[in-house]
Amino acid sequence: MNTADTAELIVGIDLRYLPVVTGMVEQSAITFGLTKEGAQNLCLAVEELLNVLAAAPGAGEKIRVTVRDGGYYTEACCYFPPHRIPVSALNVTKVQNPYDESVIENLGIVLAARVVDSLRLVREQDGLMSICFTMDKIYPEQILPVQVLPPGPYAPGPYGQEDIKQFAQRVQQAYPSVIPEFFRFPGKVADMVRSREFGIQLATDGKGNIGGGMLWRQGEKMIDSLGPYVFVPQPGLAEAIIQKVLENVSRKGAVCMVNRLPVPDVPKAFFEELAPPQVEDNGLLCERPLYRQLDEDTGSTVYVHPNLEPFVRQCIDRLVLPRNIVVTTYAGEFIEPHAAFGVQVARKRHLAILSTIVAGRDAAHILAQYVSSLDDDGITRIRFKLDLGDESEQVLVPALRSAGFSPCYLLPWGGTGDIVVFEHRQRQGS
């Protein structure tokens, strides 16, 4: 099946089909805008995965491969029966030397992770496992010459592609240490907006100058926002930008907006802090995200381990969230023997964020291996996202505590349900 931005192929999990799969992936990736090298890396990742899958027993089983044009990236996703890969093979960052074949039986997963920009592992609702490999498109870095902007006035209004690129460059100049890396590539920011995964609101003077702006990513129930970034000393401009953004997103159906990297220009009257005040008193170097409710929160159920219940109740009470809290206690039921975790790494910020693929009995041991491996890679801050909407994840709380993680804040609707973000204590001050 092919659409304007997606190619799909379904074949048997058999190495006879390897040329068919790799040919589709490479040609689709090039068609969607990747360089030859980028397309070959994406193809190599899928090839390594298929080699691993084909080595496992399971006659007649299929793999579905999709290649999608994300606008500023290309993504190849593979969907297959989960028994084809041992859970232990999914912990791709714990291998110190990925070229030592004696270290891990399924070396191909590790190699695949090393040749792409990101890897995402998910247990799908239909019971399948999916592994998605992403390659970002290549954009040149651009920096505007330092110049003083005209006094304005500036106001939220219409904009074009060149305005978006100018905005990205001015954000680099004004906020170099507290912004995501993608602002270094103005063309990428323009394509992020064109992809419709992101929205943007700029304040202009009508003469080609950008005085400020705000970027956001639309989720089903939560909006992730960045800014407002303001480049001129015009009173009330930040407030005007936020008001316009709120008008834009109010029709999108989201319940709340979060700003995880607030800058001093964010008007605090529009938001409230997610982290409880005593988190800093406890010595944690947590981020201080801001939160705003956009629409009525009709409520949900959260599953909470007894050790985490006081923290969760405090966060829910502070934000006045309608939640049915179910305290989960272990009663001898089956728990998977092996845990597996996904990881996202932002190397420029020396930050890694872990999340659950499979909750297992050896979680404390696996988490310790992740901490050690990430430390060797120069990652000084490690976070963990625990989904309170997934009752199976609550068995991980003792493992997180023993591995040195402490809760920082609750993020409403950050996953299947609310998410508690943990920070690793031993990384602070590194």
C-alpha positions in Angstrom: 0.0 0.0 0.0 1.3 3.5 -0.9 0.0 6.9 0.0 1.5 10.3 -0.7 3.8 10.0 2.4 3.8 6.3 3.4 5.0 3.1 1.8 4.1 -0.3 3.3 5.1 -3.9 2.7 4.0 -7.1 4.4 6.1 -10.2 3.9 7.0 -13.4 5.7 9.7 -13.3 8.4 12.3 -15.0 6.2 15.7 -13.9 4.9 14.6 -14.7 1.4 12.6 -11.5 1.5 15.5 -9.4 2.7 16.3 -7.8 -0.7 12.6 -6.9 -1.1 12.4 -5.2 2.3 15.7 -3.4 2.1 15.0 -2.2 -1.5 11.6 -0.8 -0.5 13.1 0.9 2.6 16.0 2.5 0.8 14.1 3.7 -2.3 11.2 5.1 -0.2 13.6 6.9 2.1 15.4 8.5 -0.8 12.0 9.5 -2.4 11.0 11.1 1.0 14.2 13.3 1.0 16.9 11.4 2.9 20.4 11.5 1.5 21.8 8.3 0.0 23.9 7.8 3.2 20.9 8.4 5.5 18.7 6.0 3.5 21.4 3.3 3.6 21.7 3.7 7.4 17.9 3.3 7.8 18.1 0.3 5.5 20.9 -1.2 7.5 18.9 -0.9 10.8 15.9 -2.7 9.2 18.2 -5.3 7.8 19.9 -6.0 11.2 16.4 -6.3 12.8 15.2 -8.7 10.2 18.3 -10.9 10.7 17.4 -11.2 14.4 13.7 -11.9 13.7 14.4 -14.6 11.1 16.7 -16.5 13.5 13.8 -17.1 16.0 11.3 -19.9 15.5 7.8 -19.2 14.2 6.7 -20.6 10.9 4.5 -18.5 8.6 4.6 -15.3 10.7 4.6 -11.9 8.9 6.4 -8.6 9.4 4.9 -5.3 8.3 7.3 -2.6 7.3 6.2 1.0 6.8 8.4 3.9 5.7 6.9 7.3 6.5 7.9 10.8 5.4 7.7 12.9 8.6 8.6 16.2 6.8 11.8 16.8 8.7 12.6 13.1 9.2 12.0 9.7 7.7 10.8 6.8 9.9 10.9 3.1 9.2 8.7 1.0 11.5 8.6 -2.8 11.7 5.7 -4.7 13.3 6.1 -8.3 14.3 5.2 -10.9 17.0 6.9 -10.0 20.2 8.2 -13.6 20.9 10.6 -13.1 18.0 12.9 -11.0 20.1 13.9 -11.9 23.7 13.1 -9.1 26.1 16.8 -8.9 27.2 17.8 -7.9 23.6 15.7 -4.7 23.8 17.9 -3.1 26.4 20.1 -1.7 23.6 22.2 0.8 25.6 23.6 -1.6 28.2 26.3 -3.1 25.9 29.6 -1.5 26.6 31.2 -2.8 23.4 28.7 -3.5 20.7 31.4 -5.1 18.5 32.2 -7.9 20.9 29.9 -10.7 19.7 30.4 -12.6 23.0 28.6 -9.8 24.9 25.1 -10.2 23.5 23.3 -12.9 21.5 21.2 -10.4 19.5 23.9 -8.0 18.5 21.9 -6.8 15.5 19.5 -4.8 17.7 22.5 -2.9 19.2 24.0 -2.3 15.8 20.7 -1.1 14.4 20.4 1.4 17.3 23.8 2.9 16.6 23.3 3.7 12.9 20.0 5.7 13.2 19.2 9.0 15.0 16.5 7.4 17.2 14.9 4.1 18.0 11.5 3.6 19.6 10.1 0.3 20.9 6.4 -0.1 21.6 4.0 -2.9 22.5 1.1 -2.2 20.2 -2.6 -2.6 21.3 -3.0 -5.6 18.9 -0.3 -7.5 20.7 2.4 -6.9 18.2 5.8 -5.4 19.0 7.0 -2.4 16.9 10.5 -1.0 16.4 10.7 2.3 14.7 14.0 3.7 13.3 14.2 7.4 12.6 16.7 9.3 10.5 16.6 13.1 10.5 17.0 15.0 7.3 20.1 17.1 7.0 19.8 20.8 7.3 22.5 23.5 7.3 23.1 25.6 10.4 22.3 29.2 10.0 23.0 32.1 12.4 21.8 35.7 11.8 24.3 38.6 12.1 23.8 40.3 15.4 21.6 43.3 14.8 19.2 45.5 16.8 15.6 45.1 15.8 13.5 48.1 15.1 11.3 49.2 18.0 8.1 48.0 16.4 5.3 47.8 17.5 5.1 44.0 17.1 1.9 41.9 17.3 0.8 38.4 16.7 -0.1 38.0 13.0 0.4 36.1 9.8 3.9 34.8 8.8 5.7 33.0 6.0 8.4 30.4 5.8 11.2 33.0 5.9 9.7 34.4 9.0 9.9 31.0 10.7 13.6 30.7 9.7 14.3 34.2 11.1 12.5 33.3 14.3 14.6 30.1 14.8 17.8 32.1 14.3 16.8 34.8 16.8 15.9 32.2 19.3 19.5 30.9 19.0 20.9 34.3 19.7 18.6 35.2 22.6 18.4 31.8 24.4 21.5 29.8 23.5 21.6 27.6 26.6 18.0 26.7 27.2 16.6 25.6 23.8 16.3 22.4 22.0 19.1 21.6 19.5 16.8 21.8 16.4 16.7 25.7 16.6 20.2 25.5 15.1 18.7 24.5 11.9 16.1 27.1 10.7 15.1 25.0 7.7 14.3 22.1 10.0 12.0 24.3 12.1 10.2 25.4 9.0 9.7 21.8 8.0 8.5 20.9 11.5 5.7 23.4 11.1 5.0 22.3 7.6 4.6 18.7 8.8 1.7 19.9 11.0 3.2 18.0 14.0 4.1 21.5 15.3 2.2 24.8 15.4 3.8 28.3 15.6 2.7 31.8 16.3 5.0 34.7 15.5 4.8 38.4 16.4 5.8 40.7 13.5 6.0 44.4 12.7 4.6 44.0 9.2 8.0 44.9 7.7 9.8 41.6 7.8 11.0 41.7 11.4 10.2 39.1 14.0 9.9 40.3 17.6 8.9 37.0 19.3 7.1 33.8 18.9 6.0 30.5 20.4 6.2 26.9 19.1 4.2 23.9 20.2 3.6 20.2 19.5 0.1 19.0 19.4 -0.8 15.9 21.3 -4.1 14.1 21.7 -4.7 15.5 25.2 -1.5 17.4 26.0 0.3 20.2 24.2 4.0 20.6 24.6 5.0 24.3 24.2 8.2 26.2 23.8 8.4 29.9 24.5 7.2 32.6 24.2 10.6 33.8 23.1 10.7 37.6 23.0 13.5 39.6 21.3 12.4 43.2 21.9 11.6 45.1 25.1 7.9 45.6 24.3 5.7 45.4 27.3 2.9 42.9 27.1 4.3 41.2 24.0 4.8 37.8 25.7 1.2 37.9 27.0 -0.2 38.8 23.6 1.7 35.8 22.0 0.4 33.4 24.6 -3.2 34.7 24.2 -3.1 34.1 20.5 -1.6 30.6 20.9 -4.4 29.8 23.4 -7.0 30.9 20.8 -5.3 28.7 18.2 -5.1 25.5 20.4 -8.5 25.9 22.1 -10.2 24.2 19.0 -7.8 21.3 19.0 -9.4 19.3 21.8 -6.4 19.1 24.1 -7.0 19.1 27.9 -3.8 20.9 29.0 -0.6 22.7 27.9 2.8 22.1 29.3 6.0 24.1 29.0 8.9 21.9 30.0 11.7 24.4 29.3 10.3 27.7 30.5 12.4 30.8 30.0 12.2 34.0 32.0 9.9 35.7 29.5 7.1 33.2 30.2 4.3 35.2 32.1 3.8 33.1 35.2 0.2 34.3 35.6 -0.7 32.0 32.7 0.7 28.8 34.2 1.4 27.0 37.5 4.4 24.9 38.4 4.1 21.1 38.2 6.9 20.3 40.6 6.0 20.4 44.3 8.0 23.1 46.2 9.8 20.6 48.4 11.4 18.8 45.5 14.2 21.4 45.4 14.5 21.2 49.2 15.2 17.5 48.8 18.2 18.2 46.7 16.9 17.1 43.3 17.9 19.0 40.2 14.5 18.6 38.6 13.3 20.7 35.7 10.6 23.2 36.6 7.9 22.7 34.0 4.8 24.8 33.8 1.2 23.7 33.3 -2.1 25.2 32.1 -5.5 23.5 31.9 -7.2 24.3 28.5 -10.4 22.4 28.8 -12.4 20.4 31.3 -10.5 17.4 32.6 -13.2 14.7 32.8 -11.0 12.5 34.9 -9.2 9.2 34.7 -7.9 6.3 36.8 -4.3 6.3 38.0 -2.6 3.2 39.3 -0.2 3.9 42.1 2.3 1.9 44.1 1.9 2.4 47.8 5.4 3.9 48.1 4.5 6.6 45.5 0.9 7.2 46.7 1.7 10.2 49.0 3.6 12.0 46.3 0.9 11.4 43.6 -1.9 12.5 45.9 0.0 15.7 46.7 0.4 16.5 43.0 -3.2 15.7 42.2 -4.5 17.8 45.0 -2.2 20.8 44.0 -3.5 20.7 40.4 -7.1 19.8 41.5 -7.2 16.9 39.0 -10.3 14.6 39.1 -8.5 11.2 39.5 -9.6 7.8 40.8 -6.5 6.6 42.6 -6.1 2.8 42.7 -3.3 1.7 45.0 -1.7 -1.4 43.5 -0.2 -4.1 45.9 1.6 -7.2 44.8 -0.5 -10.3 45.6 1.7 -13.0 44.1 0.5 -12.6 40.5 2.7 -13.3 37.5 5.4 -10.7 36.7 7.6 -11.0 33.6 11.0 -12.3 34.5 12.9 -9.7 32.4 12.4 -5.9 32.2 13.1 -3.8 29.1 13.4 -0.1 28.8 13.5 2.4 25.9 15.8 5.4 26.0 15.9 8.8 24.3 19.2 10.6 24.5 19.7 14.4 24.1 23.5 14.4 23.9 23.9 18.2 23.7 22.0 18.5 27.0 23.7 15.4 28.5 20.2 14.0 29.2 18.7 10.6 28.8 15.0 9.8 29.4 14.0 6.1 30.1 10.6 4.6 29.7 9.1 1.2 30.1 8.7 -1.4 27.4 8.3 -4.4 29.7 8.1 -4.3 33.5 10.1 -7.3 34.9 11.5 -8.7 38.1 15.1 -7.8 37.2 14.3 -4.1 36.7 16.6 -2.9 39.4 19.6 -4.7 37.8 18.7 -3.5 34.3 18.3 0.1 35.5 21.7 0.0 37.2 23.2 -1.2 33.9 21.6 1.7 32.1 22.9 4.2 34.6 26.4 2.8 34.3 26.3 2.7 30.5 24.9 6.2 30.1 27.4 7.5 32.6 30.2 6.1 30.4 28.6 7.9 27.4 28.9 11.2 29.3 25.2 11.5 30.2 25.0 13.4 33.5 21.2 13.6 33.9 18.9 10.6 33.7 15.1 10.7 34.0 12.5 8.0 34.0 8.8 8.4 32.9 6.4 6.1 34.8 3.0 5.9 33.3 0.2 5.8 35.9 -2.3 4.8 33.3 -0.5 1.4 32.9 -1.1 -0.8 36.0 1.8 -3.2 35.1 4.4 -0.4 35.5 3.7 0.2 39.2 5.8 -2.8 40.2 8.8 -0.8 39.0 8.6 1.8 41.8 10.8 -0.2 44.3 13.3 -0.8 41.6 13.5 2.9 40.7 14.0 3.8 44.3 16.8 1.2 44.8 18.4 2.4 41.6 18.6 5.9 42.9 15.6 7.6 41.2 13.3 10.0 43.0 10.0 11.5 41.8 10.1 15.1 40.6 6.6 16.0 39.2 3.4 14.6 37.8 2.7 15.3 34.1 -1.1 15.2 33.4 -1.9 13.2 30.3 1.7 12.7 29.4 1.2 9.0 28.3 -1.6 6.5 28.4 -2.5 8.4 31.5 -0.6 10.8 33.8 3.1 10.3 34.1 5.4 10.7 37.1 8.8 11.9 36.0 11.7 10.6 38.2 15.3 12.0 38.3 18.4 10.0 39.1 19.9 11.5 42.3 23.5 10.4 41.7 23.7 12.4 38.5 23.1 15.7 40.1 26.1 18.0 40.2 28.0 15.9 37.7 
